[in-house]
Amino acid sequence: MRRICLTLPTNRPCTATISAIGEEAAYAARHFDAEVHLLILDSCDTPAHAEHADAVRRLPHDPRIVVHHLDETQQRDFLRRAIERAAATKPDLLLDLMLPDRLSYGACTNRAFLIAAALGCESVHRRDSDSRYQTVNGETVFPVHHELLSLGRRASDAAGDVTENALAPEHAGKRVAMVGGSFVGELSVDIGEILRIDPAVYHDMVSLWAPGHWSAEQKRQLVEESFRGAGTDPFTEDHSTLALVDPMRVDMCNIAFHGVHERVPLPPATDTIGSDYFLIHLVHDAALPGVLHNRNIVNFYTGERRTDAGFVAYQLRFVKFLLSMLYFNFVYDRMARDGGALLDDEGHVRASAVARLAAESAGLDTGENVRRLDALDAAYRQLGGRYAEFADLLGQRRERLLDEARGDIEDFALLVEAWGPLVAAARLTAVPPTPGRQS
């Protein structure tokens, strides 16, 4: 029986999502003879955590499903013991990178990777608290269906269980490292209001994602594809493709990894949207097989983003994402050039190669990011209102933001170097129990 980790990191109330992911765990156990470790990493305040604990207790008991509901105190305890066992040279810094005091999309998923290793799980399947599943003809459409059909199998064996095989023959002997889908509904990044106010400004801002040397047409195509997922068309029937999956076609709310997540972590940058997408690019650039499916998840926005504080926080995360691309565009370009050289003789990703590229990128001239900030200042002021007020805040934080972007890639390089011993140590570290739900 295969053992998998279905994980839900959350920092917001989401009892409905907990109930729904419990149903997905039951589907996996029932249809694929899997032992499912349902891992809820809870960073919420005490009232929301208590609501989640009640939702966990209400999940139907199944001997094939083990539920772990861990608050940040329990997560920190596990991390501290794993880091100590790994004999890391900078244990306090590692703990901060794994569990920072600010929001980090990459760090929360890295914790899931380590805890999954401790639980003996061969794969990690991630969902998000601000999304829900589609239904068709009264049946819920669970992504885990396609994930467990293909993940970890040799591509040649998985080819019989997909709709379409677009994988070149030379990759047929490799194992499927990633299975993913996308989302339907609202934009994955909450900048739809900017598009409504001024499409030209929206284009100028989103195009800052691209490398500075790209042509106007390349930037236009990027803007057209960015943050839209699979659009708005609802699910009607299954379609899956075995391929080197285009990173623009999958989303981290609808993803599963096998093997690669134990070799390289996600960037632990704080307050930066998109910081958890690195492995999607790595799988593609290293020419590891993946499966793209259409069991897309429904994305929606929570009310917090509509508050004044939520608006400022989210725009800062968007700005930090754009600044991070100075470094990641360099790394992605070099990974694409290296291709199969990113793999060792056994077909595993060489973490040292990734760490070297990340460290090298940290030495890039920041002039491109200075120009990004100049363009963002002009764009926010042109939008007016609260966007112009945000431009004032951005102006006050320019130097700090430039330094943070460079520091974030340096931290990532350090974490990649430490990741192998940390995963090995995690496998020997006990996970704190969830009373009444361990079996």
Residue pairs with C-beta under 8 A, 6 or more apart in sequence:
1 33
1 34
1 35
1 64
2 32
2 33
2 34
2 35
2 122
2 123
2 148
2 152
3 34
3 35
3 37
3 119
3 120
3 121
3 122
4 28
4 34
4 35
4 36
4 37
4 121
4 122
4 123
4 124
4 125
4 148
5 36
5 37
5 39
5 112
5 115
5 116
5 119
5 121
5 123
5 124
5 125
6 21
6 24
6 25
6 28
6 36
6 37
6 38
6 39
6 125
6 127
6 144
7 38
7 39
7 40
7 41
7 109
7 112
7 116
7 124
7 125
7 126
7 127
8 14
8 17
8 18
8 21
8 38
8 39
8 40
8 41
8 126
8 127
8 128
8 129
9 41
9 43
9 108
9 109
9 111
9 112
9 126
9 128
9 129
10 17
10 40
10 41
10 42
10 43
10 44
10 52
10 129
11 43
11 44
11 103
11 108
11 129
12 44
12 48
12 129
12 130
12 302
12 304
13 44
13 48
13 51
13 52
14 52
14 129
14 130
15 51
15 52
15 54
15 55
16 132
17 127
17 129
17 131
17 132
18 40
18 52
18 55
18 56
18 59
19 55
19 58
19 59
20 132
20 133
20 140
21 38
21 127
22 38
22 59
22 60
22 65
22 67
23 140
23 142
24 127
24 133
24 140
24 142
24 143
24 144
25 36
25 38
25 62
25 65
26 60
26 62
26 65
27 140
27 142
27 144
27 145
28 34
28 36
28 142
28 144
28 148
29 35
29 36
29 62
29 64
29 65
31 145
31 148
32 144
32 148
34 64
34 148
35 64
35 65
35 66
36 64
36 65
36 66
37 65
37 66
37 67
37 68
37 116
37 119
37 121
38 59
38 65
38 66
38 67
38 68
39 68
39 70
39 112
39 115
39 116
39 119
40 52
40 56
40 67
40 68
40 69
40 70
41 70
41 75
41 108
41 111
41 112
41 115
42 48
42 49
42 52
42 69
42 70
42 71
42 72
43 71
43 72
43 108
44 52
49 71
52 69
53 69
56 67
56 69
56 434
56 437
57 436
57 437
59 65
59 67
59 437
63 439
66 119
66 437
66 438
66 439
67 434
67 437
67 438
68 115
68 119
68 431
68 434
68 437
68 438
69 434
69 437
70 78
70 115
70 431
70 432
70 434
72 99
74 432
75 99
75 111
75 115
76 95
76 99
77 432
78 114
78 115
78 118
78 429
78 430
78 431
78 432
79 95
79 98
79 99
79 111
79 114
80 95
81 429
81 430
82 114
82 118
82 422
82 425
82 426
82 429
83 91
83 94
83 95
83 98
83 422
83 425
84 91
85 425
85 428
85 429
86 418
86 421
86 422
86 424
86 425
87 421
88 94
88 418
88 421
88 422
90 414
90 418
93 411
93 414
94 415
94 418
94 422
97 107
97 268
97 411
97 414
97 415
98 107
98 110
98 111
98 114
98 268
99 107
99 111
100 107
100 268
100 270
102 270
102 271
103 270
103 271
103 317
104 268
104 269
104 270
104 271
104 272
104 275
105 252
105 266
105 272
105 273
105 274
105 275
105 276
106 265
106 266
106 267
106 268
106 269
106 275
106 276
106 278
107 266
107 268
107 270
109 126
109 252
109 266
109 276
110 265
110 266
110 268
110 415
112 124
112 126
113 124
113 261
113 262
113 265
113 266
113 423
114 422
114 423
114 426
115 426
115 431
116 123
116 124
116 261
117 262
117 423
117 426
117 427
118 426
118 427
118 428
118 429
118 430
118 431
119 431
120 427
122 152
122 258
123 147
123 151
123 152
123 256
123 257
123 258
124 256
124 257
124 261
125 143
125 144
125 147
125 255
125 256
126 252
126 253
126 255
126 256
127 253
127 254
127 297
128 252
128 253
128 297
130 299
130 300
130 301
130 302
131 183
131 253
131 254
131 297
131 298
131 299
131 300
132 297
132 298
132 300
133 140
133 141
133 142
133 297
133 298
134 140
134 141
134 184
134 234
134 235
134 295
134 296
134 297
134 298
135 141
136 234
136 235
136 236
141 235
141 295
142 295
143 179
143 181
143 254
143 256
143 293
143 295
143 297
144 256
145 238
145 295
146 179
146 181
146 238
146 240
146 291
146 293
146 295
147 179
147 256
149 158
149 161
149 162
149 240
149 291
150 158
150 161
150 162
150 176
150 179
150 240
150 242
150 291
151 176
151 178
151 179
151 256
151 257
151 258
151 291
152 175
152 176
152 258
152 259
153 175
153 176
154 172
154 173
154 174
154 175
154 176
155 167
155 171
155 172
155 173
155 174
155 175
155 176
155 242
155 289
156 172
156 173
158 176
158 242
158 289
158 291
159 165
159 167
159 172
159 242
161 240
162 240
162 241
162 242
162 291
163 238
163 239
163 240
163 241
164 239
164 240
164 241
164 242
165 241
165 242
165 243
166 241
166 242
166 243
167 242
167 243
167 244
167 289
168 244
171 244
171 287
171 288
171 289
174 287
174 288
174 289
174 347
175 258
175 259
175 288
175 289
175 347
176 242
176 258
176 288
176 289
176 290
176 291
177 257
177 258
177 259
177 260
177 283
177 288
177 289
177 290
178 245
178 250
178 255
178 256
178 257
178 258
178 260
178 279
178 280
178 283
178 288
178 290
178 291
179 255
179 256
179 290
179 291
179 293
180 245
180 249
180 250
180 251
180 254
180 255
180 256
180 280
180 290
180 291
180 292
180 293
181 230
181 250
181 251
181 254
181 255
181 292
181 293
181 294
181 295
181 296
181 297
182 229
182 230
182 249
182 250
182 251
182 254
182 296
182 297
183 229
183 230
183 251
183 253
183 254
183 296
183 297
183 298
183 299
184 229
184 230
184 231
184 232
184 233
184 234
184 296
184 297
184 298
184 299
185 229
185 232
185 298
185 299
185 300
186 192
186 299
186 300
186 301
187 227
187 228
187 229
187 299
188 227
188 228
188 229
188 251
188 299
189 226
189 227
189 273
189 318
190 301
190 305
190 314
191 202
191 205
191 206
191 227
191 318
194 201
194 202
194 205
194 383
194 387
195 202
197 383
198 382
198 383
201 379
201 382
201 383
202 223
203 220
203 223
204 375
204 379
205 322
205 375
205 376
205 379
206 222
206 223
206 226
206 227
207 219
207 220
207 222
207 223
208 322
208 325
208 372
208 375
208 376
209 222
209 226
209 321
209 322
209 325
210 218
210 219
210 222
210 325
210 329
211 325
211 329
211 333
212 368
212 371
214 222
225 248
226 248
229 251
229 296
229 299
230 294
230 296
235 294
235 295
235 296
238 293
238 294
238 295
239 293
239 294
240 291
240 292
240 293
240 294
241 291
241 292
241 293
242 289
242 290
242 291
243 289
243 290
243 291
243 292
244 284
244 287
244 288
244 289
244 290
245 280
245 283
245 284
245 290
245 291
245 292
246 284
246 292
247 277
247 280
247 281
247 284
249 292
250 280
250 292
251 297
251 299
252 276
252 277
252 280
253 297
253 299
254 295
254 296
254 297
255 280
257 279
257 283
259 348
260 279
260 282
260 283
260 288
260 349
261 279
262 423
263 348
263 349
263 350
263 351
263 419
263 420
264 278
264 279
264 282
264 349
264 351
264 354
264 416
264 419
265 415
265 416
265 419
266 275
266 276
266 278
266 279
267 275
267 276
267 278
267 324
267 408
267 409
267 411
267 412
267 415
268 275
268 408
268 411
268 412
268 415
269 275
269 320
269 324
269 408
269 411
269 412
270 408
271 313
271 316
271 317
271 320
272 317
272 320
272 321
272 324
272 408
273 314
273 317
273 318
273 320
273 321
274 321
274 324
275 321
275 324
275 408
278 328
281 328
281 332
281 335
282 335
282 342
282 349
282 354
283 290
284 290
285 332
285 335
285 336
285 338
285 339
285 342
286 335
286 339
286 340
286 342
286 343
286 349
287 339
287 340
287 343
288 343
288 347
288 349
304 310
305 311
305 314
308 386
311 386
311 390
312 390
312 393
315 387
315 390
319 373
319 376
319 394
319 401
320 401
320 404
320 405
320 408
322 372
322 376
323 369
323 372
323 373
323 401
323 402
323 404
323 405
324 405
324 408
324 409
326 361
326 364
326 366
326 368
326 369
326 372
326 405
327 358
327 361
327 362
327 364
327 405
327 406
327 408
327 409
328 361
328 409
330 357
330 360
330 361
330 364
331 354
331 357
331 358
331 361
334 357
334 360
335 342
335 354
335 357
338 353
341 353
342 349
342 350
342 353
342 354
343 349
343 350
344 350
351 416
351 417
351 419
351 420
352 417
354 416
355 413
355 416
355 417
358 409
358 410
358 412
358 413
358 416
359 410
359 413
361 409
362 406
362 409
362 410
362 413
366 402
366 405
366 406
369 402
369 405
370 402
373 394
373 398
373 401
373 402
376 391
376 394
377 391
377 394
377 395
380 387
380 388
380 390
380 391
380 394
381 387
381 388
381 391
394 401
